[in-house]
Structures are given as C-alpha cells and as structure tokens.
Amino acid sequence: MQLHLYDTWHRAVRPFEPLNDGHVGLYCCGPTVYDYAHIGNLRTYLFEDTLRRALEFNGYAVRHVVNITDVGHLVSDGDEGEDKMEAGSRRAGGASAWDIAARFTAAFQQDLAALNALPPTIWSRATDHIAEQIEYVAALERKGYVYRTSDGMYFDTARLDDYGHLARLDAAGLQAGNRVEMGEKRNPTDFSLWKFSPAEQKRQMEWDSPWGRGFPGWHIECSAMSAKHLGPWFDIHCGGEDHIPVHHSNEIAQSQGCHGTRAANFWMHGYFLQLDDAKMSKSSGDFLRLQTLIDRGYDPLAYRYLNLTAHYRKQMNFSWEAMDAASLALDKLRRQYAAWPEGGEVDGGFVEAFAAEINQDLNTPRALARVWGLVKSKRRDADKKATLRHCDRALGLNLDGWQAMAAEIPAPVLALAKSREAARAARNWQEADALRAAILDQGYAVEDGPDGARVKPLV
C-alpha cells in the first residue's frame, strides 16, 4: 500500500510521492535550547521519528535535518521581549548563553537516544549558519520584502496575497480589527528578520550585518538552513501544532519571497500532550522531563510505547495510570518476544497488513493492534519473532536490544534488588528508595508487582 500522509497545507491526507525518486528530504524544527525538553516536546520528536522510520520502512533513503535554535527566539512570538538564550543564561547565574546552549543540546540528544530515536543526518545549529541567514535576508531585501525600523529589519507580509494560508489566517481581518500596539510595524503579522542589538546593552550573541550589529530572528534560521541542506523545495517539513500560526507561516512567507515555493511539499504537525487538561509548557516552569519518568522507575521506551497508542494528530492526555499500562504492555511484549526461538521466517502477509496501518498516515494504534494479533496468533513462534523483528524497524521499541541486555542482569544489580526487597519488608522506605536510585544509576529499573519486584534494563 502506498504511503499516505496528512498535509496541513492542503488540510487532507494525500498520497506521498518523493520529489526525487527513492530519496526524501525531511526537516524537523528542533528545540530552543534554553532549558530541558519536557515530555510534551518529546512527543513531537517521537512522531517525527516514527515518520522517518515509516519512510525507511517503505524503502526510502531519508536525509533528515534537525535544527538547534541557540539564538534569536524571543520570549514573545510578537518579536518582543528578551532572547530565550540570554534569559536562560541569566537564570543560570553566570553560565554563558553558549554554555547553556551546549548543556541543553546535549541533554536533548540524550533524551532522544533514551527513547531510541534515530539520530538525524544533520544537526544544524542556528549560530553555525549566521552567514546563510544574513544572505537570505539580503535576498529578501533585494526582492522588496523587507523594511527597516528602529529595532530591526522586518518582513512585509502585505506583499503576499496568501500569507497565513497554512493556518488559514484572515490577514485582512487581523489588520482591520487590530487593537494591539504595533510600534513601527506596518502590519500586525509582520515579523523580524534581523534584530538590532540594544545600544545600551551588549549581548552575548551578536554579529555584524549589512544593517547593523545584531542577531537573526527566529524564523529565518529554519528557512536558511533547510534551503542549504535540502534545497528550496523539499519533501516534508515537521513541527508541533503550535508552530502552524506563526513560525511555520512565517517560514513559508520567507520561502515564497526568496524562492517562490512554500519550502516543503508536505507540512506535518504533531499534536500536544495534555497534563491534567492543560498544555505542558516550558515557560510555566512546571513540566515533566523524561528524567522524571526514569526517576519514578519507568523505562523511557514505555513512554515511546504510550505515544504509539495514540495517533500523532490527536491530543493525548498524560497520566501515571496510562504510563503504568504502557509499561506493563511493553514488558509483556518484550518477555514474549524474548521467549520465542530464533530461526523463523518473516510472514509477508502480516507485514503487508502492518504496513497498511503505518502507511495510512502513521496509524500506530492500529499497527500496535496488529502486533498483539500476531502475538496471539497460531503462527509458529519462530516466525512470529522474525516478523515482529522486521516490524519493530517501524515501531522503534528495540526489542532485540532489550533481549540482549535482559539475558544477563549483573550480579551486583541483583544484589541491590534483593537488599531493596529486604528494606521494603522492614518498611525502611528511605533505604528502599536509595537502593532503587542505585539500581537506576546502573542502567536498570525495578518494577514492583503482585509477584514481587522485577529488574529490567533501561534501553
């Protein structure tokens, strides 16, 4: 079955055909590295990893680019306020913006590795592409899309008849009903391309440009870097649903002005994770990290499994009960897989049915249902194992990796687990918690159940 994907530009699921036979260019908006990623952020990156796996499952070679925003993202989407990197540096009490960027980039990459996400072909940092961004702004200026204000160079959205089509924005209505102070902006939807450094303040991150010393706007980095690494017209651009009305609409405007394209043939978006019916947000300072889940004894891949149970275009509510259910289901699947013998053959009929679910806009809940149907089927156990191994390329649950680690749990880890059981029996909860932490430090989780505690590797 041909791969079909939902395209936000067209508001429809449509057949996917690569622009270049057998090859796919995929650009994913990465994090602004002023803080740790929360599990809501990570849901978007898990969707994007599933998309890449689906593309490769269909035989495509994927050139996957993820940007790192380490400059230019202001605390307000309206081009107001402080740069998030500068603010992060100030909160850190002495660490430079460069140090902050390096620290949280590494933390983000570690989270992705813990979730078994495939590393991108290219990590693209905004601060490594200042020259490309300056040239992009200069090209827009030559074509008449740019005007100057006292605080920077701005994109004139009135030059585009279909500005905001991605979000179905009513630009004319926004203009007519505008009650917000625009400063020197000509239109409420205009946005900064290059911001000038304040005369009274030296920034940590600033560069010379044809217009004055300053720093790039948030949106220009993605347009410049995607064009450099994938060309001005590539296959798929991804991000979170919150990018639709501002960031991605502005990226498209820049690409239309500079290249006459909307940048990507498909625009795809992952939807929010809800926590107690409220959107998880870094800016609130109250969010769950992947490390929070690990500290509570969950395997990171249980969170991956949880995300597979919901479609990427539906908001998902997070709860500890849901995490428990995902953890138990993953543990059951792993143990069943490990118990099956080797030497089987891949069941082509099952793979075709499984691929049909994945290829219908990444319908992972139905794909998982197919997997459990395979587990319960009367096929030879060895064939089940070979077939599930093949399908795990799309799911990313790393069943083989877990089996290899579970084959031998080190004696010192088992000893810690036995000591913890003794502490629990003596109701010495403080000691039991300390021993759980020691087990986690060794790369293993301990899971309590009605039949006692189980030790399992964190993969």
C-alpha positions as CSV (number, residue, x, y, z in Angstrom):
1,M,0.0,0.0,0.0
2,Q,1.3,3.5,-0.9
3,L,2.2,5.8,2.0
4,H,-0.4,8.4,2.7
5,L,0.3,11.4,4.9
6,Y,-1.7,14.3,6.3
7,D,-0.6,17.7,4.8
8,T,-1.5,20.7,6.9
9,W,-1.2,23.0,3.8
10,H,-4.0,21.1,2.0
11,R,-5.8,20.0,5.2
12,A,-6.0,16.5,3.8
13,V,-4.4,13.1,3.7
14,R,-2.8,12.6,0.3
15,P,-0.5,10.1,-1.3
16,F,3.2,10.7,-0.7
17,E,5.5,10.7,-3.7
18,P,9.1,11.8,-3.2
19,L,10.3,14.7,-5.2
20,N,13.5,12.7,-6.1
21,D,13.0,9.0,-6.8
22,G,13.9,6.9,-3.7
23,H,15.1,9.9,-1.6
24,V,13.3,12.0,0.9
25,G,14.3,15.4,2.4
26,L,12.9,15.8,5.9
27,Y,13.3,18.9,8.0
28,C,12.2,19.0,11.6
29,C,12.1,22.1,13.8
30,G,14.3,21.3,16.8
31,P,14.4,22.7,20.3
32,T,15.2,26.1,21.6
33,V,18.0,25.0,24.0
34,Y,17.5,27.3,26.9
35,D,16.0,24.6,29.2
36,Y,15.4,20.9,29.3
37,A,12.8,19.4,26.9
38,H,9.6,18.2,28.6
39,I,7.7,15.1,27.6
40,G,5.3,17.1,25.6
41,N,8.1,18.4,23.4
42,L,9.4,14.8,23.1
43,R,6.0,13.6,21.9
44,T,6.6,15.7,18.7
45,Y,10.1,14.3,18.2
46,L,8.7,10.7,18.7
47,F,6.1,11.5,15.9
48,E,8.9,12.7,13.7
49,D,11.0,9.6,14.4
50,T,8.0,7.4,13.6
51,L,7.6,9.3,10.3
52,R,11.3,8.8,9.4
53,R,11.0,5.1,10.3
54,A,7.9,4.7,8.2
55,L,9.7,6.3,5.2
56,E,12.6,4.0,5.6
57,F,10.3,1.0,6.2
58,N,8.9,1.9,2.7
59,G,12.4,1.8,1.3
60,Y,13.2,5.5,1.0
61,A,16.6,6.9,1.9
62,V,16.0,9.9,4.2
63,R,18.1,13.0,4.6
64,H,16.9,14.1,8.0
65,V,17.8,17.6,9.3
66,V,17.0,18.9,12.8
67,N,17.8,22.4,13.8
68,I,19.1,23.6,17.2
69,T,17.8,27.1,18.0
70,D,20.5,28.6,20.1
71,V,19.8,32.3,19.3
72,G,17.0,34.5,18.1
73,H,13.9,33.0,19.7
74,L,12.4,35.8,21.8
75,V,10.1,35.1,24.7
76,S,7.2,36.5,22.7
77,D,6.1,35.4,19.2
78,G,5.3,39.1,18.6
79,D,9.0,40.0,18.3
80,E,9.0,41.4,21.8
81,G,10.9,40.7,25.0
82,E,14.3,39.0,25.6
83,D,16.1,36.3,23.7
84,K,15.3,33.0,25.5
85,M,19.0,32.1,25.4
86,E,20.0,35.3,27.1
87,A,17.3,34.8,29.7
88,G,18.4,31.2,30.3
89,S,22.0,32.4,30.8
90,R,20.8,35.0,33.4
91,R,18.7,32.3,35.3
92,A,21.8,30.0,35.3
93,G,23.7,32.6,37.4
94,G,26.9,33.1,35.5
95,A,26.9,30.4,32.8
96,S,27.2,31.9,29.3
97,A,24.5,31.6,26.7
98,W,26.9,29.4,24.7
99,D,27.4,27.1,27.8
100,I,23.6,27.0,28.3
101,A,23.1,26.0,24.6
102,A,25.7,23.3,24.8
103,R,24.3,21.9,28.1
104,F,20.7,21.6,26.9
105,T,21.6,20.5,23.4
106,A,23.4,17.5,25.0
107,A,20.5,16.8,27.3
108,F,18.1,16.9,24.4
109,Q,20.2,14.5,22.4
110,Q,20.5,12.1,25.4
111,D,16.7,12.1,25.8
112,L,16.3,11.2,22.1
113,A,18.8,8.4,22.5
114,A,17.0,7.1,25.6
115,L,13.8,7.0,23.5
116,N,15.6,5.1,20.7
117,A,15.0,7.9,18.2
118,L,17.2,7.7,15.2
119,P,19.8,10.5,15.1
120,P,19.3,12.9,12.3
121,T,21.6,13.0,9.3
122,I,22.5,16.6,10.2
123,W,22.3,18.6,13.4
124,S,22.0,22.2,12.3
125,R,22.8,24.9,14.8
126,A,21.5,28.4,14.1
127,T,24.8,30.0,15.4
128,D,26.7,27.9,12.8
129,H,24.7,29.4,10.0
130,I,24.7,33.2,10.6
131,A,26.2,33.9,7.1
132,E,23.5,31.9,5.4
133,Q,20.8,33.8,7.4
134,I,22.3,37.2,6.5
135,E,22.4,36.3,2.8
136,Y,18.7,35.1,3.0
137,V,17.6,38.4,4.5
138,A,19.7,40.3,1.9
139,A,18.0,38.3,-0.9
140,L,14.5,39.1,0.5
141,E,15.6,42.8,0.7
142,R,16.7,42.8,-2.9
143,K,13.2,41.5,-3.9
144,G,11.4,44.2,-1.9
145,Y,10.0,42.2,1.0
146,V,12.0,43.9,3.8
147,Y,11.7,47.3,5.6
148,R,13.7,48.8,8.3
149,T,12.5,50.0,11.8
150,S,14.5,51.4,14.7
151,D,14.8,47.9,16.2
152,G,15.4,45.7,13.2
153,M,14.6,44.5,9.7
154,Y,11.1,43.3,9.1
155,F,9.3,41.1,6.6
156,D,6.3,42.9,4.9
157,T,3.6,40.3,4.9
158,A,1.3,42.5,2.8
159,R,3.4,41.7,-0.2
160,L,2.0,38.1,-0.2
161,D,-1.7,37.6,-1.2
162,D,-1.9,34.2,0.6
163,Y,0.1,35.0,3.7
164,G,-1.0,32.7,6.5
165,H,-2.7,30.1,4.3
166,L,-1.1,27.3,6.3
167,A,-3.0,28.4,9.4
168,R,-6.0,29.8,7.4
169,L,-5.3,33.2,8.9
170,D,-7.5,36.1,8.0
171,A,-4.7,38.7,7.5
172,A,-7.2,41.3,6.3
173,G,-9.4,40.8,9.3
174,L,-6.4,41.0,11.6
175,Q,-5.5,44.3,10.0
176,A,-9.0,45.7,10.3
177,G,-9.5,44.5,13.8
178,N,-6.1,45.3,15.1
179,R,-6.1,46.8,18.6
180,V,-2.6,45.9,19.6
181,E,0.2,48.5,19.6
182,M,2.3,47.6,16.6
183,G,5.1,50.1,17.1
184,E,6.8,50.7,13.7
185,K,5.4,47.5,12.1
186,R,3.3,48.1,9.0
187,N,1.1,45.1,9.5
188,P,0.2,43.1,12.7
189,T,1.5,39.9,11.0
190,D,4.9,41.4,10.0
191,F,7.9,39.8,11.7
192,S,11.5,40.4,12.4
193,L,14.3,39.0,10.2
194,W,17.2,40.7,11.9
195,K,17.1,42.4,15.3
196,F,19.5,45.2,16.2
197,S,21.4,44.9,19.5
198,P,20.3,47.5,22.0
199,A,22.6,50.4,22.1
200,E,22.8,50.4,25.9
201,Q,23.4,46.7,26.2
202,K,26.0,44.3,24.9
203,R,24.5,40.9,24.0
204,Q,26.4,37.6,24.4
205,M,25.4,36.5,20.9
206,E,25.5,39.2,18.2
207,W,27.1,39.6,14.8
208,D,27.9,42.3,12.3
209,S,25.5,42.6,9.3
210,P,24.8,44.9,6.4
211,W,22.1,46.6,8.5
212,G,24.0,46.9,11.8
213,R,25.2,44.7,14.7
214,G,22.6,42.3,16.0
215,F,21.2,38.8,15.7
216,P,18.8,36.9,13.4
217,G,15.1,36.5,14.0
218,W,13.8,33.0,15.0
219,H,12.0,32.2,11.7
220,I,14.9,33.0,9.3
221,E,17.1,30.2,10.7
222,C,14.9,27.4,9.5
223,S,14.4,28.9,6.0
224,A,18.1,29.4,5.6
225,M,19.2,26.1,7.0
226,S,16.5,24.0,5.2
227,A,17.4,25.6,1.9
228,K,21.1,25.0,2.5
229,H,20.8,21.3,3.4
230,L,17.7,20.2,1.5
231,G,17.2,22.9,-1.2
232,P,14.5,25.4,-1.7
233,W,11.8,22.8,-2.4
234,F,12.0,19.5,-0.4
235,D,9.6,16.8,0.7
236,I,8.5,17.2,4.3
237,H,8.7,19.9,7.0
238,C,7.6,18.9,10.5
239,G,7.0,20.5,13.9
240,G,4.5,20.9,16.7
241,E,1.0,22.2,16.1
242,D,1.9,25.4,17.9
243,H,4.2,26.3,15.0
244,I,1.4,26.5,12.5
245,P,0.1,30.1,13.0
246,V,3.4,31.9,13.5
247,H,6.7,30.1,13.0
248,H,5.7,27.9,10.0
249,S,3.5,30.5,8.4
250,N,6.5,32.9,8.5
251,E,8.9,30.3,7.2
252,I,6.6,29.8,4.2
253,A,6.4,33.5,3.7
254,Q,10.2,33.8,3.6
255,S,10.5,30.9,1.2
256,Q,7.8,32.3,-1.1
257,G,9.6,35.7,-1.1
258,C,13.0,34.2,-1.7
259,H,12.4,31.1,-3.9
260,G,8.8,31.2,-5.0
261,T,8.0,27.9,-3.1
262,R,6.3,27.0,0.1
263,A,9.5,25.3,1.1
264,A,8.1,21.8,1.5
265,N,5.6,19.6,-0.4
266,F,4.2,18.3,2.9
267,W,3.8,20.2,6.1
268,M,3.2,17.9,9.0
269,H,2.5,18.6,12.7
270,G,2.4,16.6,15.9
271,Y,-0.3,17.5,18.5
272,F,0.0,18.5,22.1
273,L,0.4,16.3,25.2
274,Q,-2.1,17.4,27.9
275,L,-1.3,17.2,31.6
276,D,-4.4,17.4,33.8
277,D,-6.2,19.1,30.8
278,A,-3.6,21.8,30.5
279,K,-0.9,22.1,27.8
280,M,2.5,21.3,29.0
281,S,4.8,24.4,28.7
282,K,8.4,25.2,29.4
283,S,7.5,28.8,30.1
284,S,5.4,27.9,33.0
285,G,8.4,26.3,34.7
286,D,6.2,23.3,35.7
287,F,6.7,20.4,33.4
288,L,7.7,16.7,33.4
289,R,11.0,15.7,32.0
290,L,11.9,12.3,30.7
291,Q,14.3,12.0,33.7
292,T,11.2,12.5,35.9
293,L,9.8,9.3,34.5
294,I,13.1,7.4,34.8
295,D,13.4,8.6,38.4
296,R,10.0,7.0,39.1
297,G,11.2,3.7,37.7
298,Y,9.8,3.8,34.2
299,D,11.7,2.6,31.2
300,P,11.9,5.5,28.7
301,L,10.7,3.2,26.0
302,A,7.4,2.8,28.0
303,Y,6.8,6.4,27.2
304,R,7.5,5.7,23.5
305,Y,5.0,2.8,23.7
306,L,2.5,5.1,25.3
307,N,2.8,7.5,22.3
308,L,2.3,4.7,19.8
309,T,-1.1,4.1,21.4
310,A,-2.4,7.5,20.3
311,H,-2.4,9.0,16.8
312,Y,0.1,11.8,16.3
313,R,-2.7,14.2,15.1
314,K,-4.8,13.7,18.3
315,Q,-4.0,15.4,21.6
316,M,-3.1,12.9,24.2
317,N,-3.7,13.2,27.9
318,F,-0.8,12.1,30.1
319,S,-1.4,10.2,33.4
320,W,0.6,7.9,35.6
321,E,-2.1,5.3,35.2
322,A,-1.5,5.4,31.4
323,M,2.2,5.1,32.0
324,D,1.6,2.1,34.2
325,A,-0.5,0.4,31.5
326,A,2.1,1.2,28.8
327,S,4.9,-0.1,31.0
328,L,3.1,-3.4,31.6
329,A,2.2,-3.8,27.9
330,L,5.8,-3.2,26.8
331,D,7.1,-5.6,29.4
332,K,4.7,-8.3,28.3
333,L,5.7,-7.8,24.7
334,R,9.4,-7.9,25.5
335,R,9.1,-11.1,27.5
336,Q,7.0,-12.8,24.9
337,Y,9.5,-11.8,22.2
338,A,12.5,-13.0,24.2
339,A,10.8,-16.3,24.9
340,W,10.3,-17.1,21.2
341,P,13.0,-19.1,19.4
342,E,15.2,-17.9,16.5
343,G,15.2,-19.3,13.0
344,G,11.8,-18.3,11.7
345,E,10.7,-16.5,8.5
346,V,9.1,-13.2,8.1
347,D,5.3,-13.5,7.4
348,G,4.9,-11.4,4.3
349,G,1.1,-11.3,4.6
350,F,1.3,-9.9,8.1
351,V,3.9,-7.3,7.2
352,E,1.7,-6.1,4.4
353,A,-1.2,-5.7,6.8
354,F,1.0,-4.0,9.3
355,A,2.4,-1.6,6.7
356,A,-1.1,-0.8,5.5
357,E,-1.8,0.7,9.0
358,I,1.6,2.6,9.2
359,N,1.1,3.8,5.7
360,Q,-2.4,5.3,6.5
361,D,-1.0,8.5,8.0
362,L,1.1,6.7,10.6
363,N,-1.8,4.9,12.3
364,T,0.3,3.4,15.1
365,P,-2.6,2.5,17.4
366,R,-3.9,0.1,14.7
367,A,-0.4,-1.1,13.9
368,L,0.0,-2.0,17.6
369,A,-3.3,-3.8,17.5
370,R,-1.9,-5.8,14.6
371,V,1.2,-6.7,16.7
372,W,-0.9,-8.0,19.5
373,G,-2.9,-10.0,17.0
374,L,0.4,-11.5,15.8
375,V,1.3,-12.4,19.4
376,K,-2.0,-14.2,19.9
377,S,-2.0,-15.9,16.5
378,K,-1.3,-19.6,15.8
379,R,1.7,-18.9,13.7
380,R,5.0,-20.6,14.6
381,D,6.7,-18.8,17.4
382,A,9.9,-18.5,15.5
383,D,8.0,-16.9,12.6
384,K,6.3,-14.5,15.0
385,K,9.7,-13.4,16.3
386,A,11.2,-12.9,12.8
387,T,8.1,-11.0,11.7
388,L,8.0,-8.8,14.8
389,R,11.7,-8.0,14.5
390,H,11.0,-6.8,11.0
391,C,8.1,-4.6,12.1
392,D,10.0,-3.2,15.0
393,R,12.0,-1.2,12.5
394,A,8.9,1.0,12.2
395,L,7.9,0.9,15.9
396,G,11.4,1.6,17.4
397,L,10.8,-0.4,20.6
398,N,14.3,-2.0,20.3
399,L,13.1,-5.5,21.2
400,D,16.4,-7.1,20.3
401,G,18.3,-4.6,22.3
402,W,16.3,-5.3,25.4
403,Q,16.6,-9.1,24.9
404,A,20.3,-8.8,24.8
405,M,20.5,-6.7,27.9
406,A,18.0,-8.8,29.8
407,A,19.8,-12.1,29.1
408,E,22.3,-11.3,31.8
409,I,21.5,-8.9,34.6
410,P,24.7,-8.3,36.5
411,A,25.0,-9.9,39.9
412,P,25.7,-6.6,41.7
413,V,22.4,-5.2,40.3
414,L,20.5,-8.3,41.5
415,A,22.2,-7.9,44.9
416,L,20.9,-4.3,45.1
417,A,17.4,-5.5,44.2
418,K,17.5,-8.2,47.0
419,S,18.7,-5.6,49.5
420,R,15.8,-3.3,48.4
421,E,13.3,-6.1,48.9
422,A,14.7,-6.6,52.5
423,A,14.4,-2.9,53.1
424,R,10.8,-2.9,51.9
425,A,9.9,-5.9,54.1
426,A,11.4,-4.0,57.1
427,R,9.3,-0.9,56.0
428,N,12.6,1.1,55.7
429,W,11.3,3.2,52.8
430,Q,14.2,5.7,52.8
431,E,16.7,2.8,52.3
432,A,14.5,1.2,49.7
433,D,14.3,4.5,47.7
434,A,18.1,4.9,47.9
435,L,18.6,1.3,46.6
436,R,16.2,2.0,43.8
437,A,18.2,5.0,42.8
438,A,21.4,3.0,42.9
439,I,19.8,0.4,40.6
440,L,18.8,3.2,38.2
441,D,22.4,4.5,38.2
442,Q,23.5,1.1,36.9
443,G,21.1,1.4,34.0
444,Y,18.2,-0.8,35.3
445,A,14.7,-0.2,36.5
446,V,13.0,-2.1,39.3
447,E,9.2,-2.6,38.9
448,D,7.1,-3.8,41.8
449,G,4.2,-6.1,41.1
450,P,1.9,-8.6,42.8
451,D,4.5,-11.4,42.2
452,G,7.4,-9.3,43.6
453,A,9.9,-7.0,42.1
454,R,11.4,-7.3,38.6
455,V,14.6,-5.8,37.5
456,K,14.8,-4.8,33.8
457,P,17.3,-2.9,31.7
458,L,16.7,0.7,30.6
459,V,17.2,0.6,26.8
